[in-house]
Amino acid sequence: MPQANGTTPADALDSVDYDPIDHLNALFSHSSTLSTVPKVSAALRRHQDELDRDINSLVRVQTTTDSDSVRRIQDAKSELEELFAKIEGVRERALETERAITEMTADIKRLDSTKKNLTLSMTALKRLQMLTTAYEQLRGLSQSRQYRECAHLLQAVIQLMAHFKSYRSIDQIAALSKNVADVQRELLEQVCEDFEVTFARGEVQQKRSMLAEACLVMDALGDQARSRLVTWYCNTQLREYRQVFRGNDEAGSLDNIARRYSWFNRMLKTYDAEHAMLFPASWRVNEMLANAFCETTRDDYKGILQRSMRRTDGQPPDVNLLLSCLQETLDFEHSLEKRFAAGESRSSMDTVTSSEEKRHGFSQAISEAFEPYLSIWVESQDKQLATLIPKYRQQPIKPPDEEFNSQLVIPSSTELFHQYRVTLAQCAKLSTGSRLLELSRTFGKYLDAYAQQVLFYHLADKTSGPSVEGAVIILNTADYCFTTTSQLEEKIKSRVDEELREKVDMQSQADAFMGVAAAAVRALVHKTEIDCEPAWREMRAVPWSRMENVGDQSSYVSVLLQRVKDRSREILKCLHKPQYARAYCDNLVDSLTNTYIVNIAASKPISETGAEQMLLDSYVLKKGFAELATLNAEPGTPPNAAFVKRVTQTTAKLDPLLKTLQVRASPPEGLVQAYLIHIRDRSELNFRKILDLKGITRKPEQHPLIELFNAHKASPSNESLPASNPLIAGLQLTVQTAAATGGLAALKDNAIASSTPSLPARFDPANFGTALMNAARDAGDRIASPHLGVGGSGAMTTQTASRTTSPPPAGGDGLGINGDGERVPVASLNENLKSFGKFFRRDVGSFGGFGKKDDSRRSLERR
């Protein structure tokens, strides 16, 4: 629409948010434009007229479209009605056609049924005629004993008679069926009588053709007839055997067991030569004869063995005779297995011909009678193994004529497991049931005895402990026994009956050997501890309370690291398995760290400067300890990252103690805050120990510090701290009263002795066996455990000196003699040794490549 100023807005009236006021203001924006009002009004009327015309046009179009749609719908409905009518017409015509066809074929169907019935009648009459004729012929042939023809006719009669089962309601058919059954019964009795008479008169060779043909008749008569004849034959042949060996105590004794088997072997030869041609090969009469012999002999043996167990003289049966008889029986069974193709068949008499019967071999056909009495044999093996343990304990660790190598094991270990293998193979032949399970428990019993009374005995029977080579050999042997014990368990499980498989368990024995391996590693660590004693004495001799300046590392540090590396280099060369090299290094780091803490306590009082020097020394030691992993590696080999992390974690417990000792007591708030930050506990007793280490021992000096500590620990910010730090709680700072004649020197010596029982001023070799026994009994040693504090390691307690020095052999009452002459239970030592082994095995199981470079990994199992 044109505006007053001559411009035309773009579809202003079509806008969604159209506002007439704004539109009028736009059209008449100035008073001068009012003169155009008539033009604007005319334009609006024209626009309105155009809109009316457009609306009318659209209404007309829509009306026309609706009419067409209605017309098309009506046309579609009429077409559908026509289609449905046509379909109905087709259906009616189809029904009419079907009725017509049915009427046309009704006669044909009737004719087909008549033909079918006529055919069946003719077939039945023909079969009836054949059955009647065959029956008459069969009666005549049976009387003349023409058994070959009888067999063929009998099969035909039986097959034909099967077609008339549904006609037995007819009298004639029922009578014929009865006559056929009578003929079958007469043939059965006649054949059995012929066999009995012929065998009784000894005319088998003369009438063998007739008897062979008679067997064809028995085959045609069925399974029951065949079983009856075979049973009679077996009983006839074994009648003499039962009379001889059951009626005569001497002939039936175990001493004459070989005669039984010889008699039956002759019987089999007679069968092969004279009777084999009488019976069809499919009957397997010789196998049934062998089965009957085995059943008879097994029953005889059961009675003989029961009587032998009830001897009036009270003497047990001869084990050697029992084993000899059992071995002969096993050989005989094996010969039967070989002769009759083991696994083919072995059925009882009443199921000889059953094809659905599960077949068995002759294994344990007779030897089954011996199984309840194999416990005597297991007891004899127990006694034999009991004699080996004392002999093994007296043997040296290494034969004098054999050179040491890093994979050497004690010869008695391989000898013991060889004995086990031979015994297991023998028992598996005798029994795979409860006796094999009983034998496995006997094996476990003497594996425990070997671990405790042989291996552990060699570790602790000497006051100075074994040499490095001896400890390595014991370690290798324990590892070999651990591996072989697991293999032995799997071997027994593969042989024993399935229902007993879960009861076979030698895990406790394997854990015991792993415990011995842990003790051997601890013995190697102790060798290094002994070498370090001069360095520790030098450390304790330093006047830490009067130190004024912090310099380079202390002189004892160099001596300590040199001695540790020299001894460790020698030991690591002998350890061929990386996991044990790693275990040695871990234990050594734990031991040296704990010993360092012990010597810190023994060096009190310690000034702030002294504590700072000790902290510097600890960093040097940590760096030196991290190099243990690569002592024997090629030059330039980077250190083992996992071991370096382990060293860092172990030595980190030094920092809180030394950093707290570095803080001066003035101002007192600084020392208290340092304790709460580093030591992080609320124990007043532990705080007193820190004061004691710093030399603040007078009550007037301690009292304000302790009051301030109690005030700070009660604040809300410190309520979450643990009650006690195990590291500080394990420190033993109690000083025994010095002798009156000792003066200050005696006081210092007593303080050192009481605070470091594992580090005496002069090495006492008796302490080694003591510490080793404590480790096994308490299962609380530091073996591969970076989380154990000083208090839990046993390195800071004064109870060590009262323990025993070696595990004595178990007596008849299960008790041994300790170092004080008291009788103690050895079983508890063995149980703790197993627990110790479980702990050690869990820790070393994750070790990777470590320690000595192994160029030739010779398997111990091949020994």
C-alpha positions in Angstrom: 0.0 0.0 0.0 1.5 3.4 -0.8 2.3 5.7 2.0 1.7 9.4 2.2 5.4 10.0 1.5 5.3 7.9 -1.6 7.0 4.7 -0.2 5.3 1.3 -0.1 5.7 -1.0 3.0 6.5 -4.7 2.3 3.4 -6.6 3.3 2.7 -4.6 6.4 -0.8 -6.0 6.7 0.5 -9.6 6.5 2.8 -9.2 9.5 2.1 -11.5 12.5 2.5 -8.7 15.0 0.5 -6.2 13.0 -0.4 -3.0 14.9 -2.9 -0.7 13.2 -1.8 2.3 15.3 1.8 1.9 14.2 0.6 1.5 10.6 -1.5 4.7 10.7 1.4 6.6 12.3 3.6 5.4 9.5 1.1 6.4 6.8 0.4 9.8 8.3 3.7 10.7 10.0 3.2 14.4 9.3 0.3 16.8 9.3 0.9 17.6 5.6 0.0 14.0 4.7 -3.6 14.2 5.9 -4.6 15.3 2.4 -3.9 11.7 1.2 -6.6 10.2 3.5 -9.1 9.7 0.6 -6.5 7.9 -1.5 -5.5 5.6 1.4 -9.1 4.8 2.1 -9.8 3.9 -1.5 -6.7 1.7 -1.6 -7.9 -0.2 1.5 -11.3 -0.8 0.0 -9.7 -2.2 -3.2 -7.5 -4.5 -1.1 -10.5 -5.7 0.9 -12.3 -6.5 -2.3 -9.4 -8.5 -3.6 -9.3 -10.5 -0.4 -13.0 -11.3 -0.6 -12.6 -12.5 -4.1 -9.7 -14.8 -3.1 -11.6 -16.2 -0.2 -14.7 -17.0 -2.4 -12.5 -18.7 -5.0 -10.8 -20.9 -2.4 -14.2 -21.9 -0.9 -15.5 -22.9 -4.3 -12.5 -25.0 -5.0 -12.6 -26.8 -1.6 -16.3 -27.6 -2.1 -15.7 -29.2 -5.5 -12.8 -31.3 -4.0 -15.0 -32.7 -1.2 -17.7 -33.8 -3.6 -15.2 -35.7 -5.7 -13.8 -37.6 -2.6 -17.2 -38.7 -1.5 -18.0 -40.0 -5.0 -14.7 -42.0 -5.2 -15.4 -43.6 -1.8 -18.8 -44.7 -2.9 -17.4 -46.2 -6.1 -14.8 -48.2 -4.0 -17.5 -49.7 -1.8 -19.5 -50.9 -4.7 -16.5 -52.6 -6.3 -15.7 -54.4 -3.0 -19.2 -55.7 -2.8 -18.9 -57.1 -6.3 -15.5 -58.8 -5.4 -16.9 -60.4 -2.3 -19.8 -61.8 -4.3 -17.5 -63.3 -6.9 -15.4 -65.0 -4.1 -18.4 -66.5 -2.5 -19.4 -67.9 -5.9 -16.0 -69.5 -6.4 -16.2 -71.1 -2.9 -19.6 -72.6 -3.6 -18.5 -74.1 -6.9 -15.4 -75.6 -5.2 -17.6 -77.3 -2.6 -19.8 -78.7 -5.3 -16.8 -80.0 -7.2 -15.4 -81.7 -4.0 -18.7 -83.5 -3.4 -18.8 -84.7 -7.0 -15.3 -86.1 -6.8 -16.0 -87.8 -3.4 -19.0 -89.6 -4.9 -17.0 -90.7 -7.9 -14.1 -92.2 -5.8 -16.1 -93.8 -3.0 -16.3 -97.1 -4.9 -12.6 -97.0 -5.7 -11.8 -96.7 -2.0 -14.0 -99.6 -1.1 -12.2 -101.7 -3.7 -8.8 -100.7 -2.3 -9.8 -101.7 1.3 -11.1 -105.0 0.0 -7.8 -105.7 -1.8 -5.7 -104.8 1.3 -7.7 -107.1 3.6 -7.5 -109.9 1.1 -3.7 -109.5 0.8 -3.3 -109.6 4.6 -5.4 -112.7 4.8 -3.5 -114.5 2.1 -0.2 -113.5 3.8 -1.4 -114.7 7.2 -2.6 -118.0 5.7 0.7 -118.5 3.9 2.7 -117.8 7.1 0.4 -120.1 9.0 1.0 -122.8 6.5 4.8 -122.3 6.7 4.7 -122.3 10.5 2.7 -125.5 10.6 5.1 -127.2 8.1 8.2 -125.9 9.9 6.8 -127.1 13.3 6.2 -130.6 12.0 9.7 -130.7 10.4 11.3 -129.4 13.6 9.8 -132.1 15.7 11.1 -134.8 13.4 14.6 -133.3 13.2 14.8 -132.8 17.0 14.1 -136.5 17.6 16.9 -137.5 15.1 19.3 -134.9 16.7 19.9 -133.1 13.4 20.8 -129.9 15.2 22.2 -127.9 12.3 18.9 -128.1 10.4 17.0 -127.7 13.7 18.8 -124.4 14.3 17.7 -123.0 11.0 14.1 -124.2 11.3 13.9 -123.0 14.9 14.9 -119.5 13.9 12.2 -119.6 11.2 9.6 -120.9 13.6 10.4 -118.2 16.2 10.2 -115.5 13.5 7.0 -116.8 12.1 5.4 -117.2 15.6 6.1 -113.5 16.3 3.6 -112.5 13.5 0.8 -114.4 15.3 1.1 -112.7 18.8 -2.0 -110.6 18.1 -4.0 -113.7 17.1 -3.5 -115.7 20.3 -7.1 -115.2 21.2 -7.9 -117.8 18.4 -7.9 -121.3 19.9 -6.0 -122.9 17.0 -3.3 -120.2 17.1 -3.0 -120.5 20.9 -2.6 -124.3 20.7 0.0 -123.9 18.0 1.9 -121.4 20.1 1.9 -123.8 23.0 3.2 -126.6 20.9 6.1 -124.4 19.6 7.0 -123.5 23.2 7.0 -127.2 24.1 9.4 -128.0 21.3 11.7 -125.2 22.4 11.8 -126.5 25.9 12.4 -130.0 24.7 15.3 -128.9 22.6 16.8 -127.0 25.5 16.6 -129.9 27.8 17.8 -132.3 25.1 20.9 -130.2 24.2 21.8 -129.8 27.9 21.4 -133.5 28.5 23.6 -134.3 25.4 26.4 -132.0 26.8 26.2 -133.5 30.3 26.2 -137.1 29.0 29.0 -136.5 26.5 31.3 -134.7 29.1 30.5 -137.4 31.7 31.5 -140.2 29.4 34.5 -138.4 28.0 33.2 -138.6 24.4 33.8 -134.9 23.6 36.2 -135.5 20.7 33.9 -138.2 19.2 30.8 -136.0 19.3 32.3 -132.5 18.9 30.5 -131.9 15.6 27.1 -132.7 17.2 27.9 -130.5 20.2 29.0 -127.6 18.0 25.7 -127.9 16.0 23.8 -128.1 19.3 25.3 -124.7 20.3 23.7 -123.3 17.2 20.3 -124.5 18.5 21.1 -122.8 21.9 22.0 -119.6 20.0 18.7 -119.7 18.3 16.8 -120.3 21.6 18.1 -117.0 23.0 20.2 -115.4 25.8 18.8 -117.5 28.7 19.4 -120.8 27.0 23.0 -119.7 26.1 23.7 -118.4 29.6 22.4 -121.7 31.1 24.8 -123.8 29.0 27.8 -121.6 29.6 27.1 -121.5 33.3 26.9 -125.3 33.4 30.2 -125.6 31.5 32.0 -123.2 33.8 30.8 -124.9 36.9 31.7 -128.3 35.5 35.2 -127.2 34.6 35.8 -125.5 38.0 34.3 -128.3 40.1 37.6 -129.9 40.6 39.3 -126.6 41.4 36.8 -125.8 44.1 37.1 -129.3 45.6 40.9 -129.1 45.7 41.5 -125.6 46.9 38.5 -125.2 49.2 38.5 -128.5 50.9 42.2 -128.5 51.8 43.6 -125.9 54.1 47.1 -126.4 52.9 46.3 -126.2 49.2 44.0 -123.2 49.8 46.5 -121.2 51.9 48.2 -118.0 50.6 51.5 -119.9 50.4 50.0 -122.0 47.5 48.5 -119.1 45.5 50.8 -119.8 42.6 49.2 -123.3 42.3 45.8 -121.8 41.8 47.0 -119.7 38.8 49.0 -122.6 37.4 45.9 -124.8 37.5 43.8 -122.3 35.7 46.4 -121.8 33.0 46.3 -125.5 32.4 42.5 -125.3 32.2 42.8 -122.6 29.5 45.2 -124.7 27.5 42.7 -127.6 27.7 39.9 -125.3 26.6 41.9 -124.1 23.6 42.9 -127.6 22.6 39.6 -129.5 23.1 36.6 -127.3 23.8 37.2 -124.1 21.9 35.7 -125.6 18.7 32.4 -126.5 20.5 31.3 -123.0 21.3 30.8 -120.1 18.8 33.6 -117.4 19.2 31.0 -114.8 19.9 30.0 -116.5 23.1 33.5 -115.8 24.6 33.3 -118.8 26.8 36.9 -118.8 27.7 36.5 -115.2 29.1 33.4 -116.3 31.0 35.4 -119.2 32.4 38.1 -116.8 33.5 35.5 -114.6 35.1 34.0 -117.5 37.0 37.5 -118.5 38.2 38.2 -114.9 39.4 34.9 -114.7 41.3 35.5 -118.0 43.0 39.1 -117.2 43.8 38.2 -113.8 45.1 35.7 -115.3 47.5 38.3 -117.8 48.7 40.8 -115.1 49.4 38.3 -113.0 51.4 37.7 -116.0 53.7 41.5 -116.8 53.9 42.4 -113.2 54.7 39.7 -112.9 57.3 40.9 -116.0 59.1 44.5 -114.8 58.9 43.5 -111.6 60.7 41.9 -113.6 63.5 45.0 -115.7 64.3 44.9 -117.2 67.7 48.6 -116.5 68.4 47.9 -112.7 68.1 50.6 -112.2 65.5 49.7 -110.0 62.5 49.9 -111.6 59.0 53.1 -111.7 57.2 53.3 -108.5 55.2 55.9 -109.9 52.8 53.7 -112.9 52.1 50.7 -110.6 51.6 52.6 -108.4 49.2 54.0 -111.4 47.3 50.5 -112.9 46.9 49.1 -109.6 45.8 51.9 -109.1 43.3 51.3 -112.6 41.8 47.6 -111.8 41.6 48.3 -108.5 39.8 50.5 -110.3 37.4 47.8 -112.9 36.8 45.1 -110.2 36.2 47.5 -108.5 33.8 47.9 -111.7 31.8 44.1 -112.1 31.6 43.8 -108.5 30.5 46.4 -109.1 27.8 44.8 -112.4 26.7 41.2 -111.1 26.5 42.0 -107.6 25.1 41.5 -105.4 28.2 38.4 -103.4 28.0 36.6 -105.8 25.6 34.4 -107.4 28.1 34.1 -108.9 31.6 30.6 -109.6 32.6 29.1 -111.9 35.2 27.4 -115.2 34.3 23.9 -113.9 34.4 24.7 -111.0 32.0 27.1 -112.7 29.7 25.2 -111.9 26.6 23.7 -108.6 27.5 25.1 -106.0 25.0 23.9 -103.1 27.1 25.9 -104.2 30.1 28.9 -102.0 30.8 32.0 -103.9 30.1 34.9 -104.1 32.5 38.4 -105.5 32.4 40.0 -108.0 34.7 41.8 -105.3 36.7 41.1 -105.9 40.5 39.0 -108.9 39.6 40.8 -110.9 42.3 43.0 -108.3 44.0 39.9 -106.5 45.2 39.9 -109.0 48.1 43.3 -107.7 49.3 42.3 -104.0 49.5 40.8 -104.0 53.0 44.0 -105.4 54.3 46.4 -103.0 52.5 46.5 -100.9 55.6 49.1 -103.4 56.8 51.2 -102.6 53.8 50.7 -98.8 54.4 51.8 -99.4 58.0 54.9 -101.2 56.8 55.7 -98.2 54.5 55.2 -95.9 57.5 57.8 -97.9 59.5 60.2 -97.9 56.6 60.0 -94.2 56.1 60.4 -93.7 59.9 63.8 -95.3 59.7 64.9 -92.9 56.9 64.5 -89.6 58.8 67.2 -90.2 61.5 69.5 -91.5 58.8 69.0 -88.4 56.7 69.6 -86.2 59.7 73.0 -87.7 60.3 74.1 -87.3 56.7 76.1 -84.2 55.8 74.5 -81.4 53.8 77.0 -81.8 50.9 78.9 -85.0 50.2 82.6 -84.5 50.8 83.5 -85.5 47.2 81.0 -83.1 45.5 81.8 -79.5 44.5 79.4 -76.8 45.5 77.2 -75.1 42.9 74.3 -72.7 43.2 71.7 -75.3 42.3 72.9 -78.1 44.6 70.4 -79.8 46.8 70.8 -82.3 49.7 70.9 -85.8 48.2 68.5 -87.2 50.8 65.7 -85.0 49.4 65.9 -86.6 46.0 66.2 -90.0 47.6 63.1 -89.4 49.7 61.0 -88.4 46.7 62.3 -91.3 44.6 61.1 -93.6 47.4 57.8 -91.8 47.3 57.5 -92.3 43.5 58.2 -96.1 43.7 55.8 -96.5 46.6 53.1 -94.5 44.9 53.4 -96.5 41.7 53.1 -99.7 43.7 50.1 -98.6 45.7 48.3 -97.3 42.6 48.5 -100.8 41.2 47.2 -102.3 44.4 44.4 -99.8 45.2 43.2 -96.4 44.0 40.7 -96.0 46.9 41.0 -95.3 50.6 44.4 -97.0 50.9 46.0 -94.6 48.4 44.5 -91.7 50.4 45.9 -93.2 53.6 49.3 -93.5 51.9 49.1 -89.8 50.9 48.7 -88.9 54.5 51.7 -91.0 55.4 53.7 -89.1 52.8 52.6 -85.8 54.3 53.5 -87.0 57.8 57.1 -87.7 56.7 57.4 -84.6 54.6 56.7 -82.6 57.8 59.3 -84.7 59.6 61.8 -84.1 56.8 61.2 -80.3 56.9 61.4 -80.1 60.7 63.9 -82.8 61.7 66.3 -82.7 58.8 66.3 -79.3 57.0 65.5 -77.2 60.0 67.8 -79.3 62.1 70.7 -78.4 59.8 69.8 -74.8 60.0 69.8 -74.6 63.8 71.8 -77.5 65.2 75.1 -75.6 65.1 75.8 -72.7 67.4 77.1 -70.6 64.6 74.6 -71.7 62.1 75.4 -73.2 58.7 77.9 -71.7 56.3 76.8 -69.6 53.4 77.0 -72.6 51.1 75.2 -74.8 53.6 72.4 -72.3 53.9 72.1 -72.0 50.1 71.9 -75.8 49.8 69.2 -75.9 52.4 67.3 -73.1 50.6 67.6 -75.0 47.3 66.4 -78.2 48.9 63.4 -76.5 50.5 62.5 -75.0 47.2 62.9 -78.3 45.4 60.8 -80.0 48.1 58.1 -77.3 47.8 57.8 -77.8 44.0 58.0 -81.6 44.1 55.4 -81.7 46.9 52.9 -79.8 44.8 53.6 -82.2 41.9 53.2 -85.2 44.2 49.8 -83.9 45.3 48.7 -83.6 41.7 50.0 -87.0 40.8 48.1 -88.6 43.7 44.9 -86.8 42.7 45.2 -88.1 39.2 45.5 -91.7 40.5 43.0 -91.7 43.4 39.3 -92.3 43.0 37.3 -89.2 42.1 35.2 -89.2 45.2 38.4 -89.1 47.3 40.2 -86.5 45.2 39.3 -83.5 47.3 40.6 -85.1 50.5 44.2 -85.2 49.1 45.9 -82.1 50.5 49.6 -81.5 50.9 49.4 -77.7 51.0 50.5 -77.6 54.7 53.6 -79.6 53.8 54.4 -77.3 50.9 54.0 -74.3 53.3 56.4 -76.0 55.8 59.1 -76.2 53.1 58.5 -72.6 52.2 58.9 -71.8 55.9 62.3 -73.6 55.8 63.3 -71.5 52.8 62.3 -68.4 54.7 64.5 -69.5 57.6 67.4 -70.2 55.2 67.1 -66.7 53.8 67.1 -65.3 57.3 70.2 -67.3 58.1 72.0 -65.7 55.1 70.9 -62.3 56.3 72.3 -63.1 59.7 75.7 -63.8 58.2 75.7 -60.3 56.9 74.5 -58.9 60.2 77.5 -60.5 61.9 79.9 -58.8 59.5 78.2 -55.4 60.3 78.8 -55.6 64.0 82.1 -53.7 64.1 80.4 -50.8 62.2 77.6 -50.7 64.7 80.0 -50.6 67.6 81.8 -47.7 65.9 78.4 -45.9 65.6 77.6 -46.4 69.3 81.1 -45.1 70.2 80.4 -41.7 68.5 79.7 -38.9 71.1 76.4 -37.8 69.5 75.5 -35.6 72.4 78.6 -33.4 72.0 78.6 -33.1 68.2 78.8 -29.5 67.1 78.9 -29.5 63.3 77.4 -31.7 60.6 80.0 -32.9 58.1 80.1 -35.6 55.4 78.9 -39.1 56.1 80.2 -40.7 59.3 83.1 -43.2 59.1 81.0 -46.1 60.3 78.7 -45.7 57.2 81.5 -46.5 54.8 82.6 -49.5 56.8 79.0 -50.7 57.1 78.2 -50.4 53.4 81.5 -52.0 52.4 80.9 -55.0 54.6 77.3 -55.3 53.5 78.2 -55.2 49.8 81.1 -57.7 50.1 79.1 -60.3 51.9 76.0 -59.7 49.8 78.0 -60.0 46.6 79.2 -63.4 47.8 75.7 -64.6 48.8 73.9 -63.3 45.7 76.3 -65.3 43.5 75.0 -68.4 45.2 71.3 -67.7 44.8 70.2 -68.9 41.3 66.5 -68.0 41.7 65.6 -64.3 41.4 62.8 -64.5 44.0 65.2 -65.7 46.7 67.8 -63.1 45.8 65.1 -60.5 46.2 63.9 -61.9 49.4 67.5 -61.8 50.8 67.9 -58.2 49.8 64.5 -57.2 51.3 65.2 -58.9 54.5 68.7 -57.4 54.7 67.3 -53.9 54.2 64.6 -54.5 56.9 67.2 -55.9 59.3 69.7 -53.1 58.8 67.1 -50.4 59.1 65.7 -51.9 62.3 69.2 -52.3 63.7 70.0 -48.7 62.8 67.0 -47.7 64.9 68.2 -49.9 67.8 71.6 -48.3 67.7 70.0 -44.8 67.6 68.3 -45.8 70.9 71.6 -47.2 72.2 73.5 -43.9 71.3 71.4 -41.6 73.6 71.6 -38.9 74.5 71.6 -37.4 71.0 71.9 -33.7 70.3 70.1 -31.8 67.6 73.3 -31.8 65.5 73.8 -35.5 66.2 70.3 -36.2 64.9 71.0 -34.2 61.8 74.2 -36.1 61.2 72.3 -39.4 61.7 69.7 -38.3 59.2 72.4 -37.5 56.7 74.0 -40.9 57.3 70.6 -42.6 56.8 70.3 -41.0 53.3 73.7 -42.4 52.4 72.7 -45.8 53.7 69.5 -45.7 51.7 71.4 -45.0 48.5 73.8 -47.8 49.3 71.0 -50.2 50.0 69.4 -49.5 46.7 72.6 -50.8 44.9 72.2 -54.3 46.4 70.0 -55.2 43.5 72.8 -54.7 40.9 75.9 -55.9 42.8 76.5 -58.8 40.4 74.8 -57.3 37.3 76.6 -56.0 34.3 78.2 -52.5 34.7 75.7 -49.8 33.8 72.7 -51.9 34.7 70.0 -49.5 36.1 68.8 -50.4 39.6 65.6 -52.4 40.0 62.8 -49.8 40.3 60.6 -52.0 42.5 63.4 -52.7 44.9 64.4 -49.0 45.1 60.8 -48.2 46.0 60.9 -51.0 48.7 64.2 -49.5 50.1 62.6 -46.1 50.2 59.5 -47.4 52.0 61.6 -49.3 54.6 64.1 -46.5 55.4 61.3 -43.9 55.5 60.5 -44.9 59.1 63.9 -43.3 60.1 62.8 -39.9 59.1 60.1 -39.2 61.6 62.3 -40.2 64.5 65.4 -38.3 63.4 63.5 -35.2 62.3 61.9 -35.0 65.7 65.2 -35.3 67.4 66.6 -32.4 65.4 64.1 -29.9 67.0 65.4 -28.1 70.0 63.5 -28.3 73.3 63.4 -24.5 73.5 60.9 -23.2 72.7 58.9 -26.2 74.0 56.0 -25.6 71.6 58.4 -26.3 68.7 59.4 -29.8 70.0 55.8 -30.7 70.8 54.5 -29.6 67.4 57.4 -31.5 65.7 56.4 -34.6 67.6 52.8 -34.4 66.7 53.7 -33.7 63.0 56.3 -36.4 62.6 55.6 -39.1 65.1 51.8 -38.5 64.9 50.5 -40.2 68.0 49.0 -39.2 71.4 51.1 -41.5 73.6 52.7 -39.8 76.6 55.0 -42.8 77.1 56.3 -42.4 73.5 56.9 -38.7 74.1 58.9 -39.5 77.2 61.1 -41.8 75.1 61.8 -39.0 72.7 62.8 -36.8 75.6 65.0 -39.6 76.9 66.7 -39.9 73.6 67.4 -36.2 73.5 68.9 -36.4 77.0 66.0 -34.6 78.8 65.8 -37.0 81.7 65.3 -34.8 84.8 61.7 -34.5 85.9 61.8 -30.7 86.3 62.8 -30.4 82.6 60.3 -33.0 81.4 57.3 -31.8 83.4 56.5 -28.6 81.5 57.1 -30.4 78.2 54.8 -33.2 79.1 52.1 -30.8 80.3 52.3 -28.9 77.1 52.2 -32.1 75.1 49.0 -33.3 76.9 47.4 -29.9 76.3 48.2 -30.0 72.6 47.1 -33.6 72.0 43.7 -32.8 73.6 43.0 -30.1 71.0 40.4 -30.9 68.3 43.0 -30.9 65.5 44.9 -33.8 67.1 42.0 -36.0 68.2 42.2 -38.1 65.1 45.8 -39.1 65.7 46.4 -42.8 66.7 47.0 -43.7 70.3 50.5 -44.9 69.8 53.2 -45.1 67.0 54.4 -48.7 66.8 57.9 -47.6 65.9 58.4 -45.6 69.1 56.5 -48.0 71.2 59.0 -50.8 70.2 62.0 -48.8 71.4 63.5 -50.3 74.6 65.2 -47.6 76.5 65.1 -49.1 80.1 68.6 -49.1 81.6 69.5 -51.8 84.1 71.1 -50.9 87.3 74.9 -50.8 86.9 77.1 -52.8 89.1 78.6 -51.0 92.0 82.1 -51.7 90.8 81.4 -50.8 87.2 81.0 -47.0 87.5 79.9 -45.1 84.4 81.6 -47.5 82.0 79.5 -50.4 83.4 76.4 -48.3 83.2 77.0 -47.6 79.5 77.8 -51.3 78.7 74.6 -52.4 80.5 72.6 -49.8 78.6 73.9 -51.1 75.3 73.4 -54.7 76.2 69.8 -54.2 77.5 68.7 -52.1 74.5 70.3 -54.2 71.8 69.9 -57.9 72.6 70.4 -58.8 69.0 73.6 -56.8 68.8 75.9 -57.8 71.7 79.2 -56.1 72.3 80.9 -59.4 71.5 79.1 -61.8 69.2 77.6 -64.7 71.0 77.1 -67.5 68.4 74.4 -69.1 70.6 72.1 -66.2 69.7 71.8 -67.3 66.0 70.0 -70.5 66.8 67.8 -68.7 69.3 66.8 -66.0 66.8 66.1 -68.6 64.1 63.9 -70.7 66.4 62.0 -67.5 67.4 61.3 -66.7 63.7 59.8 -70.2 63.1 57.8 -70.3 66.3 56.3 -66.8 66.2 56.0 -66.5 62.4 56.6 -62.8 63.0 60.0 -62.2 61.6 60.7 -59.4 59.2 60.8 -61.8 56.2 59.7 -59.7 53.1 57.4 -57.4 55.2 58.1 -53.7 54.9 55.1 -53.0 57.0 56.3 -54.6 60.3 57.5 -52.1 62.8 60.5 -52.5 65.0 58.4 -53.7 67.9 57.0 -56.5 65.9 60.2 -57.7 64.4 61.7 -59.2 67.4 64.9 -57.2 67.0 64.2 -54.9 70.0 62.8 -57.3 72.6 64.8 -58.9 75.4 62.9 -62.2 75.3 65.2 -63.7 72.6 67.8 -65.1 75.0 65.4 -67.4 76.7 64.3 -69.3 73.6 65.6 -72.6 72.4 68.5 -72.9 70.0 67.4 -75.8 67.8 64.4 -78.0 67.1 65.0 -81.4 68.8 63.7 -84.5 67.1 60.2 -85.5 68.1 60.0 -88.3 70.6 57.3 -90.8 71.1 55.3 -88.3 73.1 55.7 -85.5 70.5 57.9 -83.4 72.9 61.4 -82.1 72.6 63.9 -80.5 74.9 64.5 -76.7 74.8 67.5 -74.7 75.9 66.3 -74.6 79.5 65.8 -78.4 79.7 62.0 -78.1 79.5 59.9 -80.5 77.4 58.1 -78.5 74.7 55.6 -79.7 71.9 57.3 -80.0 68.6 54.0 -80.0 66.7 53.5 -76.3 67.5 56.9 -75.5 66.0 55.8 -77.3 62.8 52.5 -75.5 62.6 54.2 -72.1 63.0 56.8 -73.2 60.4 53.9 -73.8 58.0 52.4 -70.4 58.8 55.8 -68.8 58.3 56.0 -70.5 54.9 52.6 -69.2 53.8 53.6 -65.6 54.7 56.9 -65.9 52.9 55.5 -67.5 49.8 52.8 -64.8 49.5 55.5 -62.1 49.5 58.0 -63.7 47.2 55.4 -64.7 44.7 55.4 -61.3 43.0 59.2 -60.9 42.6 60.4 -60.4 39.0 63.9 -60.7 37.6 66.4 -59.8 40.3 69.8 -60.6 41.7 72.4 -62.9 40.2 72.4 -63.2 36.4 71.5 -66.8 35.6 72.9 -68.0 32.4 72.1 -71.7 32.8 68.8 -72.5 34.5 69.1 -76.2 35.3 65.8 -77.5 36.7 66.0 -79.0 40.1 63.0 -81.2 39.3 65.2 -83.4 37.0 67.2 -84.5 40.0 
